[in-house]
Structures are given as C-alpha cells and as structure tokens.
Amino acid sequence: MSNSFDLSRCSLNTATIKHATLTEAVTTAAAAGYGAVGLWRDRVQEVGAEEAGRIVRDAGLRVSSLCRGGFFTDLDVERTRAAVDDNRRAIDEAAAVGTGELILVVGGLPANPEPGMGVSPDAGQPERDLGAARERVGLRLAELVPYARERGVRLVLEPMHPIFCADRGVVSTLGQALDIAAPFAATEVGVVVDTYHVWWDPQLAASIARAGAQGRLAAYQVCDWVLPFKEDTLNSRGYVGDGYIDFEAITGWVRDAGYTGAVETEIFNTDIWERPFGEVAERVAADYAERVLPFLS
Amino acid sequence: MSNSFDLSRCSLNTATIKHATLTEAVTTAAAAGYGAVGLWRDRVQEVGAEEAGRIVRDAGLRVSSLCRGGFFTDLDVERTRAAVDDNRRAIDEAAAVGTGELILVVGGLPANPEPGMGVSPDAGQPERDLGAARERVGLRLAELVPYARERGVRLVLEPMHPIFCADRGVVSTLGQALDIAAPFAATEVGVVVDTYHVWWDPQLAASIARAGAQGRLAAYQVCDWVLPFKEDTLNSRGYVGDGYIDFEAITGWVRDAGYTGAVETEIFNTDIWERPFGEVAERVAADYAERVLPFLS
C-alpha cells in the first residue's frame, strides 16, 4: 500500500511485532511504506548479521538502531567478562547489519554471590549500592568504547523508567545518562530518548536540549504510557496517542535539539503481539503521521 | 511486650495494617513499643479528629503525620473547588489530631471534559500537559497555605515514584518538590522522603541535603522495593530489608540533613494486610531496629 504521508523517518522496531521473523518484520515495514526498521539481536541472529543487513537493504529500508547491548553492572568478575564479550559481539552485529547506533540497557542491581560462598552477610540478597552499580556503567563503557569506535559503532545509553531501576537499568534519567557519557566523545557514547521511559522527568526538556547541543542524541523511540496496567505490567505499553504522553511537546524538544534521525515505534504489549503484523504496522504509521510527524520538522 | 531497642522515633503508619480500626492500630503500636503512629484520614474520620487525637495521646503515642491531602491538579473549576475544600478539611483534621505535618499526594494528569461538551479534540482523553499540571500544584498551594498556617499545619509535598505520574502524583522527584516549595516559607511547605518513591533518584543525596538545609524535611517514610511485582502492582511493596533499597545510605543522608523526627513505616501490600496486626508491628519494629535505627543518629 502507499500512504499519503511521509514515512521516510518512520521506523518499525521489531519488538513491536515480537513474533515476526526478521524477514516478516522487514516485509511488513516495507509494505507499509516505512523508511527504516529497528532491530533486536534475536532477530538478527536468526539469519546472521550480514544476511540481516542484506535483507533490510534489499527491501529498501535502513536500520535505525540495534537493540541491545548492556547488562554489564554485575559485581562478579566472570559474569562481567562474559557481559563485555557479549557486548563486543553486539558491536560486531551492529556494524555488520549496517547501523552505527547500538542501544544499551545497562542492567540493574546485581545479585550478591549466593549463600555458601560466605563473602557477605547479604549473600544471596540484592547488592544495594546503587551508586556503585552506576559507576560500573562508566567502567564498562571505557572498556568497550575503543572496540566500538574501531567498528564505527556508537554506544547509546538508554535511560530506563525508574520502575526498572532494580532489575534492568540503573540509568534512570536522561541527565544522568549524559553525565555518564561525558568522559567520552559524542561519536563514542550517545543517548536515546524513549518516551515511555522519560516522559515524567521534570528536567526532560533541558536534558534533551543538552543532549542535542552535545551531539549525543542518537535515537528517538516512541510508545505511550497507558493505564491501568495489565497483569503483565511490563508488557503493557500502548500505541502512541492511547495514553498520557505529550508527543507534541517531547517531539518538539527532540526537533529543537537538532535531531534528524528516525523515529522508532517500540511497543511492548502482549495484546499487540497477538495481532496481524500488517495491522500493527498500519496503526503505528497512522499514529506516527498524526501524533509525531507534524512536530518533527 | 517490651523491646530492647529504642522505638521512640519508630512510627507505624495505619496503611501498613490497613484493615485495623484506629483504636486497633493505636493499641497495636503501643503494645509493640512504638513512639508514634502515622494516620490516614479514613481512620481519623472513623471516630472524628478530636477523638482520634485523644485515643493516640491516651496510648502515650505521638501523631507523626496525617495522610493525605492533595489530588488538586484538576482543570475543572468545580472539581478544583471541591478539592481545595477537602484539603481545608484535611488541614483541620491534622490540627485536631495533633500533628503539624499534612502529607500531600498532589494528583496526576486529569481527564479532559467528556465528549459532548465539545471543548477540545482530546475531550475524554487524558489532559497531557504535564508542565501545566505541575504549575497547578503551586497555584493550589498558594490558595491553601494561609489557611494551613493559621492552624499550625505544614503542607508536605510527597514526590511520588514516576510509576504514579499519570494518575496519582505529578511531583516525581524530591528536587522538583523543593522547586515547587521554594516560593513558600519552610514552615509552610515541606517535603517527605518516602524511600519507595525516591530511592532510584540519581540526585537523591543532594536533594535530601538541600531539603535539610532549607528546614523542609518534614517526614521520613520507609518501605522496600521488591520484585517481582504481584498482580496488584501498586500494593506490592515490601518490608524494609526484603528488597533493593539501601536503607543505610538513605537513612544516613536523612540524618546528615538534620532530621530528628519520626520514621514511619508505610507498606502497601495486600499479603501483609491479611496478617495479624501484632505480627506485622513486631516485624516492622525489628526491621527498623536492624536496618534504620543504627544509621539514624
């Protein structure tokens, strides 16, 4: 089909149609007239990164980002080494698939070593030193940046909604992400604005402007905050326009910060995952056209 | 029973034993050796505020705070007038029950007028201008402060976890609460630190210090962030020590900020609500003694 609106900056993140194979996702996005796709590693690994890049290019699409590296806040030396190795593979995949932006969900508070190892009175309980976990994010970036730079890949910190601070992402605000990014060049470490994660932040406008001024605004992802939560709280996000988020305001801040890249719609929602892929892609494109595109330039 | 540790600053919030009547809650707290109780308005209204104050005093306890006023972010004139009137009643109740601290949960993004009134293309959808809703908090405070001041009651802003931004509290960080409080005297508008709501904040230590320096630190509430969420996400909070929050660090910041008031344990948890009141009070006191008291002075 062809749409009457410009979808060249509209990107479909594969997590929105979670059950689609890479080829199905790419075909769906191309058929709906999108300009790009955002890829998750599971879909890339299905066919291999080189082949995944070819499939996307052959469909006339761009890869707006690869999700995701990170999960490197552990205390344990062996698990940390494994995490760094996995992030190197993610960097390789980003380069091979044809994107310069690797999104990082940094990880939460790690578990202490299990009881029986006898290293701590809190053995088996969560490690609670949030400041230390946040410092480890900077340490892991320092390890990974040279490797990523050689491959033309930027590491992109994703501030996560504070609901995820304990178990997924100790980087909780865009301002904090920029503080952690500060020791690195803007071409080395960037940030992503995902409306779901940051919409509530009283400092959001200022932090987006700061990210833009520094040249670190690497990606813009959209989905909505809807209530009530479903039983599966964390997969209860909504289509753009169905919830509480002010897309006109946030998109305007992103525009004013000089962002000219793609807008990825990434929705974790178990109901949406059950719908036909084409139906979801059409709805996402229509929401983009109505709620985002008018404020993007 | 008598405990070997000092519970003079330990306060039992009635929400922790939600199904207890006021008299049951006071009896439970006194029997477990607490120094204070934090009261919710429903329990106060059960017997009337004067009588509630008498019941607490007769048991040898103090009232550490009254929960809660607020919910005054509406756009609608009539609903706003009703909310302000209700907050005046809450101020009266605080004074009558014997506390100078009225905690405010300010409210979320209001609904737009319903379709049919034809005032907006978004009629019936949430009002999405978060900045405007936040400004209305300051306007409502300005209306209420003279009334509260005359009655010796401080209005205490409660920053809420961003999970509640849409529907309960548009004040999302302690720093933002202090910004909103700034036009008022410290004796007029204070702030509360509730560990559940603010533990993730990268600026928490600095904001607590700022609150202390300004003399605005009006209350300290504790409960833990536990995972996984229960089906009833919002009533899934945990006993102090059962989750991810670093009570040593946060309590230390509160202490260093000069706070000398009570520590209220306020836990919303459907399982805990089903337990015998005395059992809960004993557990709360033991957690306080182990996880909070050592860092409080």
Interface residues (C-beta under 8 A of the other chain):
Chain A: L109 P126 R128 D129 L130 G131 R134 H161 P162 I163 C165 A166 D167 S172 T173 G175 Q176 D179 W199 W200 D201 P202 W225 L227 F229 E231 T233 G243 Y244 I245 D246 A249
Chain B: L109 P126 R128 D129 L130 G131 R134 H161 P162 I163 C165 A166 D167 S172 T173 G175 Q176 D179 W199 W200 D201 P202 W225 L227 F229 E231 T233 G243 Y244 I245 D246 A249
